[in-house]
Amino acid sequence: MSAPGGPSPTRRTVLEGLGVAVVAGVAGFAWFTATGPPSEDERDRGEDEQEEQEDERDDEQDEVEDQREDQRDDDQDEDRSGPDGGSG
């Protein structure tokens, strides 16, 4: 008796399909092992580097803001002193 859609698969066809699946699984496992997710140490190193870069950007931004604030304070001091240097 065969299936309604055609002849049933032979034992050889089933074994060939199983062999292809096993080879693909082994190849996938080898690829994942070689290029898989980084180790915990590598992840920590990457996170540390990212945090350092963010800290450097924050420090640079703070420095620029401090310089602008200092410049504004200097400009305000000059405006208060007036043209005669603040003597009255």
PESULLIN-V917202 format. One record per residue. N is the residue number from 1. RES is the residue in one small letter. SS is DSSP state (H for helix, E for strand, C for the rest). PSI is psi in whole degrees, -180 to 180 (none if undefined). Layout:
n=[N & N]
res=[RES & RES]
ss=[SS & SS]
psi=[PSI & PSI]
This chain:
n=[1 & 2 & 3 & 4 & 5 & 6 & 7 & 8 & 9 & 10 & 11 & 12 & 13 & 14 & 15 & 16 & 17 & 18 & 19 & 20 & 21 & 22 & 23 & 24 & 25 & 26 & 27 & 28 & 29 & 30 & 31 & 32 & 33 & 34 & 35 & 36 & 37 & 38 & 39 & 40 & 41 & 42 & 43 & 44 & 45 & 46 & 47 & 48 & 49 & 50 & 51 & 52 & 53 & 54 & 55 & 56 & 57 & 58 & 59 & 60 & 61 & 62 & 63 & 64 & 65 & 66 & 67 & 68 & 69 & 70 & 71 & 72 & 73 & 74 & 75 & 76 & 77 & 78 & 79 & 80 & 81 & 82 & 83 & 84 & 85 & 86 & 87 & 88]
res=[m & s & a & p & g & g & p & s & p & t & r & r & t & v & l & e & g & l & g & v & a & v & v & a & g & v & a & g & f & a & w & f & t & a & t & g & p & p & s & e & d & e & r & d & r & g & e & d & e & q & e & e & q & e & d & e & r & d & d & e & q & d & e & v & e & d & q & r & e & d & q & r & d & d & d & q & d & e & d & r & s & g & p & d & g & g & s & g]
ss=[C & C & E & C & C & E & C & C & C & C & H & H & H & H & H & H & H & H & H & H & H & H & H & H & H & H & H & H & H & H & H & H & H & H & H & C & C & C & C & H & H & H & H & H & H & H & H & H & H & H & H & H & H & H & H & H & H & H & H & H & H & H & H & H & H & H & H & H & H & H & H & H & H & H & H & H & H & H & H & H & H & C & C & C & C & C & C & C]
psi=[131 & 163 & 156 & -20 & -2 & -171 & 151 & 154 & 145 & 165 & -39 & -43 & -41 & -45 & -38 & -44 & -41 & -40 & -43 & -42 & -42 & -46 & -43 & -39 & -44 & -42 & -41 & -41 & -42 & -43 & -45 & -40 & -41 & -40 & 13 & -166 & 151 & 159 & 170 & -38 & -43 & -40 & -44 & -42 & -44 & -41 & -40 & -43 & -41 & -43 & -39 & -43 & -42 & -40 & -42 & -43 & -43 & -43 & -43 & -42 & -41 & -40 & -43 & -44 & -40 & -42 & -42 & -42 & -43 & -40 & -41 & -42 & -42 & -42 & -40 & -39 & -41 & -39 & -38 & -36 & -24 & -178 & -24 & 12 & 13 & 0 & 144 & none]
